[in-house]
């Protein structure tokens, strides 16, 4: 496999504060060496704040508002 290729995980979310942490931990622990994790969010709960906790681990948040 070409090591320059990036594997992108894009997940939509809407009011997932109860589940998003477990989902992101799963994605982070995948054994792909060159990956990006993007959460596209339109929540009204605490989901965006939880996602931001994972920014230092390479998770990117895109808000739809």
Secondary structure, DSSP 4 states (H G I P E B T S, - for coil): --TT--EEEEEEESS-TTTHHHHHHHHHTSS-SSEEEEEEE--SSSHHHHHHTTGGGTEEEEE--
